Structure formats: structure tokens, C-alpha cells
Amino acid sequence: MSLYKHILVATDFGDDCEKVAIKALSLSNNEAKVSLIHVLEPLDSIYGGEAYGATAIQLQQIQDEINRNTGGHLKEFGEKMGVPQEDQHLKVGHHTKEIRKFAEENQCDLIVLGSHGRHGLGLLLGSTANSILHGAQCDVLAVRVS
């Protein structure tokens, strides 16, 4: 029997994303619902609007293309992990905010994500895992990855 009813797996499609998903799936014991989430930072927040001569329309077209490509990656990864398409979620926004918001709105009782175990300055500045941990309303499992 699973301790959890709804497990949210945050993925960045990095080299260790399968390890993180497999850990979450093992915790579900094929009983808990497992959802995948990937969050894209919006281009206008990265490039500050009309940077490098790009217009707002051009940035939106690029963002739409990135969303389509990333949605394809999410679908492939979800299929590989056995997570139904309706439980695969692509969001655009700030990673920490979107993951915590999804978890709260969908009554997730566990968030599973990878953590690189930063040291020194990286630890001081924080990480996505650390930010989620300190603001989540549910349990958070940070799976150590390379």
C-alpha cells in the first residue's frame, strides 16, 4: 500500500530524470496517481522583452515552438515511464512557483524531484529543490543525482 495518493514528479529532462521518475513510481506501488510536470521559463523573463532586436510577436512565436518541442519530449518521457498523457503537464512560468501551485491545486501529497546536492556558494544561493522544499504544503523528496 502506498503512503501517498498523488505523487508529482518534476522533471527537467536531464540525464538523471529517469532515476527520479523510477524512484517516484516505486513509491506509488502502482496505487498512487503519478503526474509529471515540466516548467519552462518564459522567454520574455529570460531575455527581458524585446532583447536582441526580437519583437514581442517573434518572441511569442519562438516560445510557441519551444512549447511544442518540449511537449513532445514530455509525451515521450511520459510514455516511457508509463504515465498517461492526461497526467503529463507542461507549464510556463517560474519553476518553484508553478510546481508548488500545481501540487496544491491538484492535492498532491508528495513532490519528487532531482537534487544535485550543491555545495558552497551554490548551496548558499539555493536551488529549485531547496525552494520547493521550503514552500511546499506537502512532502518533498529530493532524489540525489550526479
NORKAFEN-V954529 format. One line per field, one symbol per residue. burial: + if it has 9 or more other C-alpha atoms within 8 Angstrom, else -. A space follows every 10 residues. Layout:
burial->???
This chain:
burial->-+-+++++++ +----++--+ +++++-+++- -+++++++++ ++++----++ ----+---+- --+---+--+ +-+++--++- +-+---++++ ++++++-+++ --++---+++ +++++----- -++-----+- +++--+-+++ -++---
